Amino acid sequence: MTILEIIQIISVIFGTLIAAPLIVSKKYNKRLLGLVAVAAGSLLAMIVQLYAGLYYFFFASTFWLLNSANAIRKMIRTNRKTF
């Protein structure tokens, strides 16, 4: 098993298995953790996709990374305003 296969497996674990149940949670901390998991999974997937030459998939992962970063930023801003 190569390092790229390990990165790909970790990407799937972070991007789907961990993130999906956490994002739909009503609790702030769980949702934030889910978005961080999506960002980590997308970043790891981007590494594998660049190495494999899958540039269209790379741009799709970039889209998910940017969306999760934007959601994290919005969550932090709204949580800061409530205190």
N, CA and C atoms as an extended XYZ file, in Angstrom:
249
Properties=species:S:1:pos:R:3:atomname:S:1:resname:S:1:resid:I:1 pbc="F F F"
N         0.847       -1.172        0.000 N   MET     1
C         0.000        0.000        0.000 CA  MET     1
C         0.900        1.245        0.000 C   MET     1
N         0.681        2.101       -0.968 N   THR     2
C         1.502        3.301       -1.086 CA  THR     2
C         0.916        4.430       -0.244 C   THR     2
N         1.694        5.487       -0.105 N   ILE     3
C         1.257        6.638        0.673 CA  ILE     3
C         0.046        7.320        0.015 C   ILE     3
N        -0.030        7.306       -1.300 N   LEU     4
C        -1.178        7.912       -1.981 CA  LEU     4
C        -2.469        7.138       -1.716 C   LEU     4
N        -2.373        5.832       -1.620 N   GLU     5
C        -3.557        5.037       -1.278 CA  GLU     5
C        -4.007        5.314        0.147 C   GLU     5
N        -3.057        5.484        1.042 N   ILE     6
C        -3.384        5.816        2.430 CA  ILE     6
C        -4.033        7.187        2.505 C   ILE     6
N        -3.500        8.156        1.782 N   ILE     7
C        -4.084        9.502        1.747 CA  ILE     7
C        -5.492        9.451        1.181 C   ILE     7
N        -5.697        8.653        0.154 N   GLN     8
C        -7.021        8.533       -0.447 CA  GLN     8
C        -8.027        7.911        0.524 C   GLN     8
N        -7.625        6.905        1.256 N   ILE     9
C        -8.513        6.280        2.242 CA  ILE     9
C        -8.848        7.268        3.355 C   ILE     9
N        -7.851        7.996        3.843 N   ILE    10
C        -8.084        8.997        4.886 CA  ILE    10
C        -8.996       10.096        4.368 C   ILE    10
N        -8.848       10.465        3.108 N   SER    11
C        -9.707       11.475        2.497 CA  SER    11
C       -11.163       11.042        2.503 C   SER    11
N       -11.415        9.787        2.170 N   VAL    12
C       -12.782        9.271        2.174 CA  VAL    12
C       -13.336        9.227        3.589 C   VAL    12
N       -12.504        8.814        4.528 N   ILE    13
C       -12.961        8.744        5.918 CA  ILE    13
C       -13.319       10.134        6.434 C   ILE    13
N       -12.453       11.110        6.211 N   PHE    14
C       -12.728       12.456        6.687 CA  PHE    14
C       -13.850       13.121        5.909 C   PHE    14
N       -13.801       13.012        4.595 N   GLY    15
C       -14.741       13.740        3.751 CA  GLY    15
C       -16.163       13.231        3.773 C   GLY    15
N       -16.367       11.951        4.076 N   THR    16
C       -17.732       11.414        4.047 CA  THR    16
C       -18.143       10.764        5.358 C   THR    16
N       -17.374        9.824        5.842 N   LEU    17
C       -17.797        9.054        7.009 CA  LEU    17
C       -17.872        9.892        8.285 C   LEU    17
N       -16.924       10.768        8.478 N   ILE    18
C       -16.927       11.623        9.668 CA  ILE    18
C       -17.768       12.863        9.439 C   ILE    18
N       -17.629       13.473        8.280 N   ALA    19
C       -18.255       14.772        8.037 CA  ALA    19
C       -19.770       14.715        7.902 C   ALA    19
N       -20.289       13.730        7.201 N   ALA    20
C       -21.730       13.703        6.905 CA  ALA    20
C       -22.614       13.730        8.148 C   ALA    20
N       -22.392       12.880        9.147 N   PRO    21
C       -23.281       12.958       10.312 CA  PRO    21
C       -23.067       14.214       11.158 C   PRO    21
N       -21.873       14.775       11.116 N   LEU    22
C       -21.607       15.954       11.935 CA  LEU    22
C       -22.185       17.230       11.341 C   LEU    22
N       -22.204       17.339       10.031 N   ILE    23
C       -22.695       18.555        9.386 CA  ILE    23
C       -24.188       18.746        9.631 C   ILE    23
N       -24.942       17.686        9.697 N   VAL    24
C       -26.381       17.812        9.887 CA  VAL    24
C       -26.778       17.986       11.348 C   VAL    24
N       -25.806       17.985       12.231 N   SER    25
C       -26.083       18.151       13.654 CA  SER    25
C       -26.571       19.572       13.947 C   SER    25
N       -27.393       19.708       14.977 N   LYS    26
C       -27.887       21.022       15.377 CA  LYS    26
C       -26.907       21.734       16.302 C   LYS    26
N       -25.962       21.011       16.847 N   LYS    27
C       -24.992       21.598       17.762 CA  LYS    27
C       -23.888       22.296       16.978 C   LYS    27
N       -23.538       23.483       17.451 N   TYR    28
C       -22.546       24.327       16.775 CA  TYR    28
C       -21.203       23.620       16.643 C   TYR    28
N       -20.699       23.052       17.725 N   ASN    29
C       -19.367       22.444       17.708 CA  ASN    29
C       -19.293       21.234       16.781 C   ASN    29
N       -20.346       20.433       16.772 N   LYS    30
C       -20.350       19.265       15.885 CA  LYS    30
C       -20.405       19.684       14.422 C   LYS    30
N       -21.218       20.689       14.117 N   ARG    31
C       -21.312       21.159       12.742 CA  ARG    31
C       -19.980       21.761       12.283 C   ARG    31
N       -19.341       22.517       13.168 N   LEU    32
C       -18.047       23.107       12.846 CA  LEU    32
C       -17.000       22.020       12.612 C   LEU    32
N       -17.006       20.994       13.446 N   LEU    33
C       -16.081       19.882       13.279 CA  LEU    33
C       -16.343       19.147       11.960 C   LEU    33
N       -17.606       19.008       11.575 N   GLY    34
C       -17.948       18.380       10.303 CA  GLY    34
C       -17.429       19.169        9.113 C   GLY    34
N       -17.534       20.489        9.188 N   LEU    35
C       -17.023       21.320        8.099 CA  LEU    35
C       -15.503       21.274        8.018 C   LEU    35
N       -14.852       21.199        9.159 N   VAL    36
C       -13.393       21.044        9.155 CA  VAL    36
C       -13.011       19.690        8.557 C   VAL    36
N       -13.790       18.655        8.836 N   ALA    37
C       -13.525       17.334        8.258 CA  ALA    37
C       -13.707       17.353        6.743 C   ALA    37
N       -14.713       18.074        6.256 N   VAL    38
C       -14.898       18.211        4.802 CA  VAL    38
C       -13.695       18.918        4.185 C   VAL    38
N       -13.235       19.972        4.836 N   ALA    39
C       -12.081       20.707        4.317 CA  ALA    39
C       -10.839       19.822        4.304 C   ALA    39
N       -10.616       19.055        5.367 N   ALA    40
C        -9.455       18.161        5.422 CA  ALA    40
C        -9.557       17.066        4.367 C   ALA    40
N       -10.736       16.493        4.223 N   GLY    41
C       -10.931       15.458        3.208 CA  GLY    41
C       -10.731       15.989        1.794 C   GLY    41
N       -11.209       17.196        1.550 N   SER    42
C       -11.040       17.802        0.230 CA  SER    42
C        -9.571       18.094       -0.058 C   SER    42
N        -8.870       18.574        0.951 N   LEU    43
C        -7.451       18.879        0.767 CA  LEU    43
C        -6.650       17.606        0.472 C   LEU    43
N        -6.939       16.554        1.196 N   LEU    44
C        -6.249       15.279        0.944 CA  LEU    44
C        -6.615       14.714       -0.430 C   LEU    44
N        -7.874       14.856       -0.810 N   ALA    45
C        -8.286       14.379       -2.136 CA  ALA    45
C        -7.590       15.171       -3.238 C   ALA    45
N        -7.384       16.457       -3.012 N   MET    46
C        -6.715       17.286       -4.014 CA  MET    46
C        -5.280       16.811       -4.248 C   MET    46
N        -4.611       16.371       -3.197 N   ILE    47
C        -3.240       15.865       -3.335 CA  ILE    47
C        -3.221       14.635       -4.240 C   ILE    47
N        -4.115       13.718       -3.982 N   VAL    48
C        -4.167       12.478       -4.774 CA  VAL    48
C        -4.573       12.777       -6.211 C   VAL    48
N        -5.531       13.659       -6.388 N   GLN    49
C        -6.020       13.969       -7.731 CA  GLN    49
C        -4.967       14.679       -8.571 C   GLN    49
N        -4.198       15.561       -7.973 N   LEU    50
C        -3.117       16.209       -8.720 CA  LEU    50
C        -2.067       15.190       -9.151 C   LEU    50
N        -1.726       14.300       -8.253 N   TYR    51
C        -0.733       13.284       -8.578 CA  TYR    51
C        -1.217       12.377       -9.707 C   TYR    51
N        -2.501       12.053       -9.703 N   ALA    52
C        -3.057       11.153      -10.715 CA  ALA    52
C        -3.404       11.881      -12.019 C   ALA    52
N        -3.341       13.200      -12.013 N   GLY    53
C        -3.666       13.960      -13.220 CA  GLY    53
C        -5.157       14.134      -13.438 C   GLY    53
N        -5.947       14.015      -12.395 N   LEU    54
C        -7.405       14.162      -12.497 CA  LEU    54
C        -7.777       15.618      -12.198 C   LEU    54
N        -7.537       16.476      -13.176 N   TYR    55
C        -7.659       17.911      -12.933 CA  TYR    55
C        -9.105       18.361      -12.753 C   TYR    55
N       -10.052       17.727      -13.436 N   TYR    56
C       -11.455       18.105      -13.246 CA  TYR    56
C       -11.911       17.775      -11.834 C   TYR    56
N       -11.486       16.633      -11.325 N   PHE    57
C       -11.829       16.266       -9.954 CA  PHE    57
C       -11.118       17.168       -8.951 C   PHE    57
N        -9.928       17.614       -9.309 N   PHE    58
C        -9.196       18.552       -8.458 CA  PHE    58
C        -9.993       19.841       -8.283 C   PHE    58
N       -10.561       20.346       -9.364 N   PHE    59
C       -11.347       21.575       -9.275 CA  PHE    59
C       -12.645       21.345       -8.500 C   PHE    59
N       -13.217       20.162       -8.586 N   ALA    60
C       -14.404       19.836       -7.791 CA  ALA    60
C       -14.055       19.805       -6.305 C   ALA    60
N       -12.918       19.246       -5.966 N   SER    61
C       -12.487       19.236       -4.566 CA  SER    61
C       -12.153       20.639       -4.074 C   SER    61
N       -11.621       21.463       -4.960 N   THR    62
C       -11.358       22.860       -4.602 CA  THR    62
C       -12.665       23.579       -4.292 C   THR    62
N       -13.693       23.287       -5.077 N   PHE    63
C       -15.015       23.866       -4.840 CA  PHE    63
C       -15.519       23.507       -3.444 C   PHE    63
N       -15.403       22.226       -3.052 N   TRP    64
C       -15.861       21.796       -1.727 CA  TRP    64
C       -14.999       22.386       -0.622 C   TRP    64
N       -13.707       22.519       -0.863 N   LEU    65
C       -12.823       23.131        0.127 CA  LEU    65
C       -13.196       24.587        0.363 C   LEU    65
N       -13.437       25.320       -0.718 N   LEU    66
C       -13.806       26.730       -0.590 CA  LEU    66
C       -15.176       26.897        0.065 C   LEU    66
N       -16.121       26.034       -0.287 N   ASN    67
C       -17.446       26.104        0.337 CA  ASN    67
C       -17.389       25.814        1.829 C   ASN    67
N       -16.618       24.827        2.216 N   SER    68
C       -16.526       24.528        3.652 CA  SER    68
C       -15.786       25.634        4.393 C   SER    68
N       -14.768       26.216        3.780 N   ALA    69
C       -14.063       27.337        4.413 CA  ALA    69
C       -14.995       28.534        4.572 C   ALA    69
N       -15.818       28.783        3.574 N   ASN    70
C       -16.780       29.883        3.649 CA  ASN    70
C       -17.808       29.632        4.750 C   ASN    70
N       -18.285       28.409        4.863 N   ALA    71
C       -19.256       28.074        5.909 CA  ALA    71
C       -18.636       28.189        7.295 C   ALA    71
N       -17.386       27.763        7.445 N   ILE    72
C       -16.691       27.896        8.725 CA  ILE    72
C       -16.567       29.363        9.097 C   ILE    72
N       -16.181       30.176        8.131 N   ARG    73
C       -16.028       31.615        8.374 CA  ARG    73
C       -17.356       32.241        8.798 C   ARG    73
N       -18.441       31.888        8.127 N   LYS    74
C       -19.752       32.431        8.479 CA  LYS    74
C       -20.209       31.970        9.851 C   LYS    74
N       -19.952       30.707       10.184 N   MET    75
C       -20.346       30.203       11.493 CA  MET    75
C       -19.594       30.917       12.604 C   MET    75
N       -18.314       31.136       12.407 N   ILE    76
C       -17.516       31.827       13.426 CA  ILE    76
C       -17.974       33.268       13.578 C   ILE    76
N       -18.272       33.925       12.475 N   ARG    77
C       -18.755       35.318       12.538 CA  ARG    77
C       -20.087       35.428       13.273 C   ARG    77
N       -21.027       34.552       12.961 N   THR    78
C       -22.338       34.638       13.612 CA  THR    78
C       -22.261       34.237       15.074 C   THR    78
N       -21.384       33.315       15.408 N   ASN    79
C       -21.230       32.924       16.804 CA  ASN    79
C       -20.571       34.041       17.616 C   ASN    79
N       -19.686       34.779       17.008 N   ARG    80
C       -19.028       35.889       17.683 CA  ARG    80
C       -20.006       37.020       17.979 C   ARG    80
N       -20.983       37.230       17.085 N   LYS    81
C       -21.947       38.300       17.259 CA  LYS    81
C       -22.965       38.004       18.359 C   LYS    81
N       -23.167       36.721       18.657 N   THR    82
C       -24.167       36.373       19.660 CA  THR    82
C       -23.660       36.602       21.072 C   THR    82
N       -22.357       36.704       21.261 N   PHE    83
C       -21.807       36.897       22.614 CA  PHE    83
C       -21.602       38.328       22.919 C   PHE    83
